[in-house]
Amino acid sequence: MIDNERNAAEIFKALSDENRLKILEFLVNGERCVCEIFPHIGSSQSNVSQHLKVLRNAGLIDFRKNGKKIIYYLTSPEVIELLKCVDRIH
């Protein structure tokens, strides 16, 4: 069923942290600047940056630059579906 166990493990690792889930939920409503993400999460910018790196490595989010701002976004609608599935399990 899973084509690549390593990729699946990376995704589940990324989902294993409450702050990373909060970031994903925040991005469901659209692109956000990192300057909006860390106050929403209630953590330092450096801590949020580490979480964003894990999410990017898992392929769940990506970013683009807009001048000096770094804008993060979900990579695909499947990420939203994945979050919905997790919510239904509980």
PDB file with one MODEL, atoms N, CA, C and O in Angstrom:
MODEL        1
ATOM      1  N   MET A   1       0.821  -1.188   0.000  1.00  0.00           N
ATOM      2  CA  MET A   1       0.000   0.000   0.000  1.00  0.00           C
ATOM      3  C   MET A   1       0.871   1.262   0.000  1.00  0.00           C
ATOM      4  O   MET A   1       0.570   2.206  -0.730  1.00  0.00           O
ATOM      5  N   ILE A   2       1.932   1.299   0.793  1.00  0.00           N
ATOM      6  CA  ILE A   2       2.827   2.451   0.824  1.00  0.00           C
ATOM      7  C   ILE A   2       3.987   2.180  -0.117  1.00  0.00           C
ATOM      8  O   ILE A   2       4.713   1.198   0.046  1.00  0.00           O
ATOM      9  N   ASP A   3       4.161   3.062  -1.111  1.00  0.00           N
ATOM     10  CA  ASP A   3       5.220   2.865  -2.100  1.00  0.00           C
ATOM     11  C   ASP A   3       6.613   3.085  -1.515  1.00  0.00           C
ATOM     12  O   ASP A   3       7.558   2.378  -1.865  1.00  0.00           O
ATOM     13  N   ASN A   4       6.733   4.054  -0.639  1.00  0.00           N
ATOM     14  CA  ASN A   4       8.053   4.378  -0.112  1.00  0.00           C
ATOM     15  C   ASN A   4       7.952   4.576   1.395  1.00  0.00           C
ATOM     16  O   ASN A   4       7.512   5.626   1.865  1.00  0.00           O
ATOM     17  N   GLU A   5       8.358   3.571   2.138  1.00  0.00           N
ATOM     18  CA  GLU A   5       8.246   3.609   3.594  1.00  0.00           C
ATOM     19  C   GLU A   5       9.055   4.744   4.200  1.00  0.00           C
ATOM     20  O   GLU A   5       8.642   5.327   5.203  1.00  0.00           O
ATOM     21  N   ARG A   6      10.206   5.070   3.609  1.00  0.00           N
ATOM     22  CA  ARG A   6      11.040   6.148   4.144  1.00  0.00           C
ATOM     23  C   ARG A   6      10.295   7.486   4.066  1.00  0.00           C
ATOM     24  O   ARG A   6      10.312   8.261   5.023  1.00  0.00           O
ATOM     25  N   ASN A   7       9.646   7.756   2.934  1.00  0.00           N
ATOM     26  CA  ASN A   7       8.873   8.997   2.807  1.00  0.00           C
ATOM     27  C   ASN A   7       7.709   9.020   3.785  1.00  0.00           C
ATOM     28  O   ASN A   7       7.424  10.048   4.398  1.00  0.00           O
ATOM     29  N   ALA A   8       7.044   7.891   3.926  1.00  0.00           N
ATOM     30  CA  ALA A   8       5.923   7.815   4.864  1.00  0.00           C
ATOM     31  C   ALA A   8       6.398   8.064   6.290  1.00  0.00           C
ATOM     32  O   ALA A   8       5.741   8.776   7.050  1.00  0.00           O
ATOM     33  N   ALA A   9       7.528   7.484   6.652  1.00  0.00           N
ATOM     34  CA  ALA A   9       8.067   7.679   8.001  1.00  0.00           C
ATOM     35  C   ALA A   9       8.413   9.146   8.231  1.00  0.00           C
ATOM     36  O   ALA A   9       8.189   9.668   9.323  1.00  0.00           O
ATOM     37  N   GLU A  10       8.954   9.814   7.223  1.00  0.00           N
ATOM     38  CA  GLU A  10       9.297  11.238   7.338  1.00  0.00           C
ATOM     39  C   GLU A  10       8.043  12.090   7.545  1.00  0.00           C
ATOM     40  O   GLU A  10       8.052  13.040   8.328  1.00  0.00           O
ATOM     41  N   ILE A  11       6.978  11.747   6.846  1.00  0.00           N
ATOM     42  CA  ILE A  11       5.713  12.475   7.003  1.00  0.00           C
ATOM     43  C   ILE A  11       5.155  12.255   8.404  1.00  0.00           C
ATOM     44  O   ILE A  11       4.758  13.212   9.069  1.00  0.00           O
ATOM     45  N   PHE A  12       5.120  11.012   8.855  1.00  0.00           N
ATOM     46  CA  PHE A  12       4.581  10.750  10.191  1.00  0.00           C
ATOM     47  C   PHE A  12       5.448  11.369  11.283  1.00  0.00           C
ATOM     48  O   PHE A  12       4.929  11.810  12.309  1.00  0.00           O
ATOM     49  N   LYS A  13       6.743  11.406  11.075  1.00  0.00           N
ATOM     50  CA  LYS A  13       7.635  12.092  12.020  1.00  0.00           C
ATOM     51  C   LYS A  13       7.269  13.573  12.083  1.00  0.00           C
ATOM     52  O   LYS A  13       7.188  14.152  13.166  1.00  0.00           O
ATOM     53  N   ALA A  14       7.051  14.177  10.925  1.00  0.00           N
ATOM     54  CA  ALA A  14       6.691  15.595  10.881  1.00  0.00           C
ATOM     55  C   ALA A  14       5.362  15.853  11.578  1.00  0.00           C
ATOM     56  O   ALA A  14       5.172  16.911  12.177  1.00  0.00           O
ATOM     57  N   LEU A  15       4.454  14.908  11.507  1.00  0.00           N
ATOM     58  CA  LEU A  15       3.134  15.066  12.133  1.00  0.00           C
ATOM     59  C   LEU A  15       3.149  14.754  13.629  1.00  0.00           C
ATOM     60  O   LEU A  15       2.134  14.924  14.305  1.00  0.00           O
ATOM     61  N   SER A  16       4.279  14.303  14.145  1.00  0.00           N
ATOM     62  CA  SER A  16       4.336  13.843  15.535  1.00  0.00           C
ATOM     63  C   SER A  16       4.534  14.960  16.556  1.00  0.00           C
ATOM     64  O   SER A  16       4.669  14.689  17.749  1.00  0.00           O
ATOM     65  N   ASP A  17       4.552  16.203  16.103  1.00  0.00           N
ATOM     66  CA  ASP A  17       4.765  17.321  17.021  1.00  0.00           C
ATOM     67  C   ASP A  17       3.565  18.265  16.974  1.00  0.00           C
ATOM     68  O   ASP A  17       3.096  18.634  15.897  1.00  0.00           O
ATOM     69  N   GLU A  18       3.082  18.646  18.136  1.00  0.00           N
ATOM     70  CA  GLU A  18       1.905  19.515  18.235  1.00  0.00           C
ATOM     71  C   GLU A  18       2.118  20.863  17.543  1.00  0.00           C
ATOM     72  O   GLU A  18       1.207  21.371  16.890  1.00  0.00           O
ATOM     73  N   ASN A  19       3.299  21.437  17.678  1.00  0.00           N
ATOM     74  CA  ASN A  19       3.558  22.725  17.034  1.00  0.00           C
ATOM     75  C   ASN A  19       3.554  22.616  15.512  1.00  0.00           C
ATOM     76  O   ASN A  19       3.091  23.525  14.823  1.00  0.00           O
ATOM     77  N   ARG A  20       4.067  21.510  14.991  1.00  0.00           N
ATOM     78  CA  ARG A  20       4.054  21.335  13.542  1.00  0.00           C
ATOM     79  C   ARG A  20       2.633  21.142  13.039  1.00  0.00           C
ATOM     80  O   ARG A  20       2.290  21.616  11.956  1.00  0.00           O
ATOM     81  N   LEU A  21       1.810  20.458  13.806  1.00  0.00           N
ATOM     82  CA  LEU A  21       0.397  20.329  13.433  1.00  0.00           C
ATOM     83  C   LEU A  21      -0.298  21.691  13.454  1.00  0.00           C
ATOM     84  O   LEU A  21      -1.123  21.986  12.589  1.00  0.00           O
ATOM     85  N   LYS A  22       0.036  22.511  14.437  1.00  0.00           N
ATOM     86  CA  LYS A  22      -0.525  23.865  14.493  1.00  0.00           C
ATOM     87  C   LYS A  22      -0.123  24.682  13.266  1.00  0.00           C
ATOM     88  O   LYS A  22      -0.928  25.436  12.720  1.00  0.00           O
ATOM     89  N   ILE A  23       1.115  24.525  12.845  1.00  0.00           N
ATOM     90  CA  ILE A  23       1.591  25.238  11.654  1.00  0.00           C
ATOM     91  C   ILE A  23       0.800  24.781  10.429  1.00  0.00           C
ATOM     92  O   ILE A  23       0.337  25.609   9.644  1.00  0.00           O
ATOM     93  N   LEU A  24       0.647  23.483  10.265  1.00  0.00           N
ATOM     94  CA  LEU A  24      -0.107  22.972   9.126  1.00  0.00           C
ATOM     95  C   LEU A  24      -1.546  23.469   9.142  1.00  0.00           C
ATOM     96  O   LEU A  24      -2.072  23.897   8.114  1.00  0.00           O
ATOM     97  N   GLU A  25      -2.177  23.413  10.300  1.00  0.00           N
ATOM     98  CA  GLU A  25      -3.563  23.898  10.422  1.00  0.00           C
ATOM     99  C   GLU A  25      -3.647  25.379  10.070  1.00  0.00           C
ATOM    100  O   GLU A  25      -4.614  25.812   9.445  1.00  0.00           O
ATOM    101  N   PHE A  26      -2.649  26.152  10.462  1.00  0.00           N
ATOM    102  CA  PHE A  26      -2.617  27.586  10.172  1.00  0.00           C
ATOM    103  C   PHE A  26      -2.491  27.829   8.668  1.00  0.00           C
ATOM    104  O   PHE A  26      -3.063  28.780   8.136  1.00  0.00           O
ATOM    105  N   LEU A  27      -1.741  26.967   7.993  1.00  0.00           N
ATOM    106  CA  LEU A  27      -1.526  27.121   6.559  1.00  0.00           C
ATOM    107  C   LEU A  27      -2.686  26.605   5.712  1.00  0.00           C
ATOM    108  O   LEU A  27      -2.732  26.854   4.508  1.00  0.00           O
ATOM    109  N   VAL A  28      -3.623  25.887   6.331  1.00  0.00           N
ATOM    110  CA  VAL A  28      -4.793  25.403   5.593  1.00  0.00           C
ATOM    111  C   VAL A  28      -5.570  26.574   4.991  1.00  0.00           C
ATOM    112  O   VAL A  28      -6.152  26.443   3.914  1.00  0.00           O
ATOM    113  N   ASN A  29      -5.581  27.701   5.672  1.00  0.00           N
ATOM    114  CA  ASN A  29      -6.330  28.868   5.209  1.00  0.00           C
ATOM    115  C   ASN A  29      -5.577  29.708   4.184  1.00  0.00           C
ATOM    116  O   ASN A  29      -6.084  30.736   3.736  1.00  0.00           O
ATOM    117  N   GLY A  30      -4.378  29.285   3.810  1.00  0.00           N
ATOM    118  CA  GLY A  30      -3.637  29.999   2.787  1.00  0.00           C
ATOM    119  C   GLY A  30      -2.197  30.270   3.193  1.00  0.00           C
ATOM    120  O   GLY A  30      -1.758  29.936   4.293  1.00  0.00           O
ATOM    121  N   GLU A  31      -1.488  30.880   2.273  1.00  0.00           N
ATOM    122  CA  GLU A  31      -0.080  31.201   2.477  1.00  0.00           C
ATOM    123  C   GLU A  31       0.094  32.144   3.661  1.00  0.00           C
ATOM    124  O   GLU A  31      -0.751  33.000   3.920  1.00  0.00           O
ATOM    125  N   ARG A  32       1.203  31.973   4.375  1.00  0.00           N
ATOM    126  CA  ARG A  32       1.505  32.831   5.522  1.00  0.00           C
ATOM    127  C   ARG A  32       2.985  33.162   5.557  1.00  0.00           C
ATOM    128  O   ARG A  32       3.838  32.327   5.253  1.00  0.00           O
ATOM    129  N   CYS A  33       3.266  34.382   5.929  1.00  0.00           N
ATOM    130  CA  CYS A  33       4.641  34.814   6.147  1.00  0.00           C
ATOM    131  C   CYS A  33       5.118  34.195   7.467  1.00  0.00           C
ATOM    132  O   CYS A  33       4.336  34.020   8.401  1.00  0.00           O
ATOM    133  N   VAL A  34       6.402  33.871   7.526  1.00  0.00           N
ATOM    134  CA  VAL A  34       6.958  33.331   8.764  1.00  0.00           C
ATOM    135  C   VAL A  34       6.719  34.307   9.915  1.00  0.00           C
ATOM    136  O   VAL A  34       6.589  33.888  11.066  1.00  0.00           O
ATOM    137  N   CYS A  35       6.659  35.603   9.611  1.00  0.00           N
ATOM    138  CA  CYS A  35       6.416  36.608  10.643  1.00  0.00           C
ATOM    139  C   CYS A  35       5.004  36.493  11.227  1.00  0.00           C
ATOM    140  O   CYS A  35       4.746  37.025  12.306  1.00  0.00           O
ATOM    141  N   GLU A  36       4.095  35.816  10.540  1.00  0.00           N
ATOM    142  CA  GLU A  36       2.749  35.554  11.057  1.00  0.00           C
ATOM    143  C   GLU A  36       2.678  34.219  11.783  1.00  0.00           C
ATOM    144  O   GLU A  36       1.866  34.036  12.689  1.00  0.00           O
ATOM    145  N   ILE A  37       3.531  33.295  11.378  1.00  0.00           N
ATOM    146  CA  ILE A  37       3.455  31.930  11.914  1.00  0.00           C
ATOM    147  C   ILE A  37       3.940  31.858  13.348  1.00  0.00           C
ATOM    148  O   ILE A  37       3.259  31.283  14.197  1.00  0.00           O
ATOM    149  N   PHE A  38       5.113  32.434  13.641  1.00  0.00           N
ATOM    150  CA  PHE A  38       5.644  32.231  14.996  1.00  0.00           C
ATOM    151  C   PHE A  38       4.796  32.897  16.075  1.00  0.00           C
ATOM    152  O   PHE A  38       4.695  32.327  17.161  1.00  0.00           O
ATOM    153  N   PRO A  39       4.166  34.079  15.856  1.00  0.00           N
ATOM    154  CA  PRO A  39       3.274  34.592  16.902  1.00  0.00           C
ATOM    155  C   PRO A  39       2.027  33.715  17.076  1.00  0.00           C
ATOM    156  O   PRO A  39       1.526  33.552  18.189  1.00  0.00           O
ATOM    157  N   HIS A  40       1.539  33.159  15.979  1.00  0.00           N
ATOM    158  CA  HIS A  40       0.350  32.295  16.051  1.00  0.00           C
ATOM    159  C   HIS A  40       0.644  31.035  16.859  1.00  0.00           C
ATOM    160  O   HIS A  40      -0.199  30.570  17.627  1.00  0.00           O
ATOM    161  N   ILE A  41       1.829  30.494  16.684  1.00  0.00           N
ATOM    162  CA  ILE A  41       2.219  29.275  17.390  1.00  0.00           C
ATOM    163  C   ILE A  41       2.568  29.572  18.844  1.00  0.00           C
ATOM    164  O   ILE A  41       2.441  28.708  19.712  1.00  0.00           O
ATOM    165  N   GLY A  42       3.008  30.800  19.100  1.00  0.00           N
ATOM    166  CA  GLY A  42       3.392  31.164  20.464  1.00  0.00           C
ATOM    167  C   GLY A  42       4.772  30.658  20.831  1.00  0.00           C
ATOM    168  O   GLY A  42       5.032  30.295  21.978  1.00  0.00           O
ATOM    169  N   SER A  43       5.657  30.638  19.839  1.00  0.00           N
ATOM    170  CA  SER A  43       7.008  30.152  20.062  1.00  0.00           C
ATOM    171  C   SER A  43       7.976  31.120  19.401  1.00  0.00           C
ATOM    172  O   SER A  43       7.571  32.010  18.653  1.00  0.00           O
ATOM    173  N   SER A  44       9.256  30.936  19.683  1.00  0.00           N
ATOM    174  CA  SER A  44      10.265  31.831  19.107  1.00  0.00           C
ATOM    175  C   SER A  44      10.411  31.575  17.605  1.00  0.00           C
ATOM    176  O   SER A  44      10.068  30.507  17.099  1.00  0.00           O
ATOM    177  N   GLN A  45      10.923  32.574  16.922  1.00  0.00           N
ATOM    178  CA  GLN A  45      11.120  32.439  15.479  1.00  0.00           C
ATOM    179  C   GLN A  45      12.101  31.315  15.162  1.00  0.00           C
ATOM    180  O   GLN A  45      11.902  30.574  14.199  1.00  0.00           O
ATOM    181  N   SER A  46      13.156  31.181  15.960  1.00  0.00           N
ATOM    182  CA  SER A  46      14.133  30.121  15.694  1.00  0.00           C
ATOM    183  C   SER A  46      13.519  28.735  15.896  1.00  0.00           C
ATOM    184  O   SER A  46      13.809  27.814  15.133  1.00  0.00           O
ATOM    185  N   ASN A  47      12.673  28.581  16.916  1.00  0.00           N
ATOM    186  CA  ASN A  47      12.007  27.304  17.156  1.00  0.00           C
ATOM    187  C   ASN A  47      11.055  26.970  16.009  1.00  0.00           C
ATOM    188  O   ASN A  47      11.022  25.838  15.528  1.00  0.00           O
ATOM    189  N   VAL A  48      10.286  27.963  15.579  1.00  0.00           N
ATOM    190  CA  VAL A  48       9.351  27.751  14.471  1.00  0.00           C
ATOM    191  C   VAL A  48      10.119  27.427  13.189  1.00  0.00           C
ATOM    192  O   VAL A  48       9.682  26.591  12.399  1.00  0.00           O
ATOM    193  N   SER A  49      11.244  28.074  12.985  1.00  0.00           N
ATOM    194  CA  SER A  49      12.055  27.796  11.802  1.00  0.00           C
ATOM    195  C   SER A  49      12.494  26.334  11.760  1.00  0.00           C
ATOM    196  O   SER A  49      12.523  25.729  10.689  1.00  0.00           O
ATOM    197  N   GLN A  50      12.833  25.766  12.908  1.00  0.00           N
ATOM    198  CA  GLN A  50      13.204  24.350  12.966  1.00  0.00           C
ATOM    199  C   GLN A  50      12.021  23.456  12.597  1.00  0.00           C
ATOM    200  O   GLN A  50      12.179  22.467  11.881  1.00  0.00           O
ATOM    201  N   HIS A  51      10.843  23.812  13.090  1.00  0.00           N
ATOM    202  CA  HIS A  51       9.642  23.043  12.751  1.00  0.00           C
ATOM    203  C   HIS A  51       9.322  23.156  11.260  1.00  0.00           C
ATOM    204  O   HIS A  51       8.936  22.171  10.631  1.00  0.00           O
ATOM    205  N   LEU A  52       9.481  24.344  10.701  1.00  0.00           N
ATOM    206  CA  LEU A  52       9.231  24.549   9.276  1.00  0.00           C
ATOM    207  C   LEU A  52      10.193  23.705   8.438  1.00  0.00           C
ATOM    208  O   LEU A  52       9.814  23.180   7.391  1.00  0.00           O
ATOM    209  N   LYS A  53      11.417  23.579   8.895  1.00  0.00           N
ATOM    210  CA  LYS A  53      12.414  22.769   8.189  1.00  0.00           C
ATOM    211  C   LYS A  53      11.990  21.298   8.150  1.00  0.00           C
ATOM    212  O   LYS A  53      12.103  20.642   7.115  1.00  0.00           O
ATOM    213  N   VAL A  54      11.506  20.790   9.274  1.00  0.00           N
ATOM    214  CA  VAL A  54      11.045  19.398   9.331  1.00  0.00           C
ATOM    215  C   VAL A  54       9.877  19.195   8.371  1.00  0.00           C
ATOM    216  O   VAL A  54       9.831  18.203   7.643  1.00  0.00           O
ATOM    217  N   LEU A  55       8.933  20.135   8.372  1.00  0.00           N
ATOM    218  CA  LEU A  55       7.766  20.041   7.489  1.00  0.00           C
ATOM    219  C   LEU A  55       8.179  20.116   6.013  1.00  0.00           C
ATOM    220  O   LEU A  55       7.615  19.414   5.174  1.00  0.00           O
ATOM    221  N   ARG A  56       9.149  20.955   5.703  1.00  0.00           N
ATOM    222  CA  ARG A  56       9.653  21.051   4.318  1.00  0.00           C
ATOM    223  C   ARG A  56      10.357  19.770   3.913  1.00  0.00           C
ATOM    224  O   ARG A  56      10.151  19.276   2.805  1.00  0.00           O
ATOM    225  N   ASN A  57      11.184  19.223   4.795  1.00  0.00           N
ATOM    226  CA  ASN A  57      11.897  17.983   4.485  1.00  0.00           C
ATOM    227  C   ASN A  57      10.935  16.826   4.229  1.00  0.00           C
ATOM    228  O   ASN A  57      11.236  15.917   3.455  1.00  0.00           O
ATOM    229  N   ALA A  58       9.787  16.867   4.880  1.00  0.00           N
ATOM    230  CA  ALA A  58       8.771  15.829   4.689  1.00  0.00           C
ATOM    231  C   ALA A  58       7.939  16.080   3.430  1.00  0.00           C
ATOM    232  O   ALA A  58       7.149  15.227   3.024  1.00  0.00           O
ATOM    233  N   GLY A  59       8.117  17.245   2.819  1.00  0.00           N
ATOM    234  CA  GLY A  59       7.376  17.560   1.601  1.00  0.00           C
ATOM    235  C   GLY A  59       5.965  18.067   1.831  1.00  0.00           C
ATOM    236  O   GLY A  59       5.164  18.129   0.898  1.00  0.00           O
ATOM    237  N   LEU A  60       5.656  18.433   3.079  1.00  0.00           N
ATOM    238  CA  LEU A  60       4.304  18.896   3.399  1.00  0.00           C
ATOM    239  C   LEU A  60       4.100  20.377   3.112  1.00  0.00           C
ATOM    240  O   LEU A  60       2.982  20.806   2.827  1.00  0.00           O
ATOM    241  N   ILE A  61       5.169  21.158   3.185  1.00  0.00           N
ATOM    242  CA  ILE A  61       5.096  22.591   2.911  1.00  0.00           C
ATOM    243  C   ILE A  61       6.278  22.996   2.031  1.00  0.00           C
ATOM    244  O   ILE A  61       7.242  22.251   1.860  1.00  0.00           O
ATOM    245  N   ASP A  62       6.165  24.195   1.486  1.00  0.00           N
ATOM    246  CA  ASP A  62       7.283  24.791   0.769  1.00  0.00           C
ATOM    247  C   ASP A  62       7.189  26.298   0.981  1.00  0.00           C
ATOM    248  O   ASP A  62       6.282  26.772   1.665  1.00  0.00           O
ATOM    249  N   PHE A  63       8.115  27.047   0.402  1.00  0.00           N
ATOM    250  CA  PHE A  63       8.089  28.488   0.583  1.00  0.00           C
ATOM    251  C   PHE A  63       8.485  29.198  -0.692  1.00  0.00           C
ATOM    252  O   PHE A  63       9.047  28.607  -1.614  1.00  0.00           O
ATOM    253  N   ARG A  64       8.177  30.467  -0.718  1.00  0.00           N
ATOM    254  CA  ARG A  64       8.621  31.347  -1.784  1.00  0.00           C
ATOM    255  C   ARG A  64       9.024  32.658  -1.130  1.00  0.00           C
ATOM    256  O   ARG A  64       8.556  32.996  -0.043  1.00  0.00           O
ATOM    257  N   LYS A  65       9.887  33.381  -1.799  1.00  0.00           N
ATOM    258  CA  LYS A  65      10.289  34.683  -1.277  1.00  0.00           C
ATOM    259  C   LYS A  65       9.485  35.771  -1.967  1.00  0.00           C
ATOM    260  O   LYS A  65       9.247  35.729  -3.174  1.00  0.00           O
ATOM    261  N   ASN A  66       9.075  36.742  -1.169  1.00  0.00           N
ATOM    262  CA  ASN A  66       8.361  37.908  -1.666  1.00  0.00           C
ATOM    263  C   ASN A  66       9.097  39.117  -1.106  1.00  0.00           C
ATOM    264  O   ASN A  66       8.768  39.597  -0.022  1.00  0.00           O
ATOM    265  N   GLY A  67      10.079  39.607  -1.829  1.00  0.00           N
ATOM    266  CA  GLY A  67      10.943  40.647  -1.299  1.00  0.00           C
ATOM    267  C   GLY A  67      11.772  40.057  -0.175  1.00  0.00           C
ATOM    268  O   GLY A  67      12.478  39.067  -0.366  1.00  0.00           O
ATOM    269  N   LYS A  68      11.685  40.667   0.992  1.00  0.00           N
ATOM    270  CA  LYS A  68      12.402  40.147   2.160  1.00  0.00           C
ATOM    271  C   LYS A  68      11.601  39.117   2.939  1.00  0.00           C
ATOM    272  O   LYS A  68      12.139  38.440   3.815  1.00  0.00           O
ATOM    273  N   LYS A  69      10.310  38.995   2.621  1.00  0.00           N
ATOM    274  CA  LYS A  69       9.448  38.061   3.343  1.00  0.00           C
ATOM    275  C   LYS A  69       9.568  36.654   2.775  1.00  0.00           C
ATOM    276  O   LYS A  69       9.748  36.462   1.572  1.00  0.00           O
ATOM    277  N   ILE A  70       9.463  35.676   3.668  1.00  0.00           N
ATOM    278  CA  ILE A  70       9.416  34.271   3.280  1.00  0.00           C
ATOM    279  C   ILE A  70       7.991  33.792   3.534  1.00  0.00           C
ATOM    280  O   ILE A  70       7.497  33.831   4.661  1.00  0.00           O
ATOM    281  N   ILE A  71       7.348  33.342   2.475  1.00  0.00           N
ATOM    282  CA  ILE A  71       5.949  32.930   2.532  1.00  0.00           C
ATOM    283  C   ILE A  71       5.876  31.410   2.444  1.00  0.00           C
ATOM    284  O   ILE A  71       6.398  30.816   1.500  1.00  0.00           O
ATOM    285  N   TYR A  72       5.232  30.780   3.419  1.00  0.00           N
ATOM    286  CA  TYR A  72       5.075  29.328   3.449  1.00  0.00           C
ATOM    287  C   TYR A  72       3.684  28.932   3.000  1.00  0.00           C
ATOM    288  O   TYR A  72       2.719  29.673   3.187  1.00  0.00           O
ATOM    289  N   TYR A  73       3.594  27.749   2.401  1.00  0.00           N
ATOM    290  CA  TYR A  73       2.310  27.243   1.921  1.00  0.00           C
ATOM    291  C   TYR A  73       2.330  25.715   1.916  1.00  0.00           C
ATOM    292  O   TYR A  73       3.391  25.092   1.891  1.00  0.00           O
ATOM    293  N   LEU A  74       1.132  25.128   1.940  1.00  0.00           N
ATOM    294  CA  LEU A  74       0.999  23.676   1.839  1.00  0.00           C
ATOM    295  C   LEU A  74       1.331  23.259   0.414  1.00  0.00           C
ATOM    296  O   LEU A  74       1.019  23.982  -0.532  1.00  0.00           O
ATOM    297  N   THR A  75       1.951  22.120   0.256  1.00  0.00           N
ATOM    298  CA  THR A  75       2.398  21.692  -1.071  1.00  0.00           C
ATOM    299  C   THR A  75       1.274  21.121  -1.927  1.00  0.00           C
ATOM    300  O   THR A  75       1.357  21.159  -3.155  1.00  0.00           O
ATOM    301  N   SER A  76       0.221  20.590  -1.298  1.00  0.00           N
ATOM    302  CA  SER A  76      -0.859  20.001  -2.085  1.00  0.00           C
ATOM    303  C   SER A  76      -2.121  19.862  -1.243  1.00  0.00           C
ATOM    304  O   SER A  76      -2.056  19.885  -0.014  1.00  0.00           O
ATOM    305  N   PRO A  77      -3.262  19.720  -1.899  1.00  0.00           N
ATOM    306  CA  PRO A  77      -4.521  19.523  -1.160  1.00  0.00           C
ATOM    307  C   PRO A  77      -4.523  18.235  -0.348  1.00  0.00           C
ATOM    308  O   PRO A  77      -5.292  18.101   0.604  1.00  0.00           O
ATOM    309  N   GLU A  78      -3.667  17.286  -0.719  1.00  0.00           N
ATOM    310  CA  GLU A  78      -3.606  16.031   0.029  1.00  0.00           C
ATOM    311  C   GLU A  78      -3.169  16.246   1.472  1.00  0.00           C
ATOM    312  O   GLU A  78      -3.529  15.464   2.351  1.00  0.00           O
ATOM    313  N   VAL A  79      -2.402  17.292   1.722  1.00  0.00           N
ATOM    314  CA  VAL A  79      -1.995  17.602   3.096  1.00  0.00           C
ATOM    315  C   VAL A  79      -3.233  17.918   3.931  1.00  0.00           C
ATOM    316  O   VAL A  79      -3.341  17.487   5.079  1.00  0.00           O
ATOM    317  N   ILE A  80      -4.158  18.666   3.355  1.00  0.00           N
ATOM    318  CA  ILE A  80      -5.414  18.991   4.058  1.00  0.00           C
ATOM    319  C   ILE A  80      -6.200  17.710   4.318  1.00  0.00           C
ATOM    320  O   ILE A  80      -6.735  17.519   5.410  1.00  0.00           O
ATOM    321  N   GLU A  81      -6.272  16.839   3.324  1.00  0.00           N
ATOM    322  CA  GLU A  81      -6.974  15.563   3.496  1.00  0.00           C
ATOM    323  C   GLU A  81      -6.318  14.710   4.570  1.00  0.00           C
ATOM    324  O   GLU A  81      -7.006  14.046   5.345  1.00  0.00           O
ATOM    325  N   LEU A  82      -4.996  14.724   4.618  1.00  0.00           N
ATOM    326  CA  LEU A  82      -4.261  13.975   5.639  1.00  0.00           C
ATOM    327  C   LEU A  82      -4.623  14.471   7.030  1.00  0.00           C
ATOM    328  O   LEU A  82      -4.842  13.671   7.940  1.00  0.00           O
ATOM    329  N   LEU A  83      -4.685  15.786   7.196  1.00  0.00           N
ATOM    330  CA  LEU A  83      -5.062  16.356   8.491  1.00  0.00           C
ATOM    331  C   LEU A  83      -6.498  15.974   8.862  1.00  0.00           C
ATOM    332  O   LEU A  83      -6.788  15.702  10.027  1.00  0.00           O
ATOM    333  N   LYS A  84      -7.383  15.954   7.882  1.00  0.00           N
ATOM    334  CA  LYS A  84      -8.772  15.546   8.138  1.00  0.00           C
ATOM    335  C   LYS A  84      -8.845  14.085   8.562  1.00  0.00           C
ATOM    336  O   LYS A  84      -9.617  13.726   9.451  1.00  0.00           O
ATOM    337  N   CYS A  85      -8.039  13.247   7.925  1.00  0.00           N
ATOM    338  CA  CYS A  85      -7.997  11.829   8.289  1.00  0.00           C
ATOM    339  C   CYS A  85      -7.530  11.640   9.718  1.00  0.00           C
ATOM    340  O   CYS A  85      -8.104  10.851  10.469  1.00  0.00           O
ATOM    341  N   VAL A  86      -6.490  12.363  10.091  1.00  0.00           N
ATOM    342  CA  VAL A  86      -5.970  12.286  11.461  1.00  0.00           C
ATOM    343  C   VAL A  86      -7.053  12.715  12.440  1.00  0.00           C
ATOM    344  O   VAL A  86      -7.228  12.089  13.485  1.00  0.00           O
ATOM    345  N   ASP A  87      -7.768  13.761  12.114  1.00  0.00           N
ATOM    346  CA  ASP A  87      -8.824  14.254  12.990  1.00  0.00           C
ATOM    347  C   ASP A  87      -9.938  13.228  13.154  1.00  0.00           C
ATOM    348  O   ASP A  87     -10.497  13.092  14.242  1.00  0.00           O
ATOM    349  N   ARG A  88     -10.265  12.507  12.089  1.00  0.00           N
ATOM    350  CA  ARG A  88     -11.328  11.494  12.153  1.00  0.00           C
ATOM    351  C   ARG A  88     -10.920  10.282  12.981  1.00  0.00           C
ATOM    352  O   ARG A  88     -11.779   9.616  13.558  1.00  0.00           O
ATOM    353  N   ILE A  89      -9.618   9.983  13.050  1.00  0.00           N
ATOM    354  CA  ILE A  89      -9.146   8.826  13.810  1.00  0.00           C
ATOM    355  C   ILE A  89      -9.400   9.031  15.292  1.00  0.00           C
ATOM    356  O   ILE A  89      -9.758   8.092  16.002  1.00  0.00           O
ATOM    357  N   HIS A  90      -9.219  10.237  15.750  1.00  0.00           N
ATOM    358  CA  HIS A  90      -9.384  10.547  17.172  1.00  0.00           C
ATOM    359  C   HIS A  90     -10.821  10.581  17.503  1.00  0.00           C
ATOM    360  O   HIS A  90     -11.184  10.826  18.653  1.00  0.00           O
TER     361      HIS A  90
ENDMDL
END
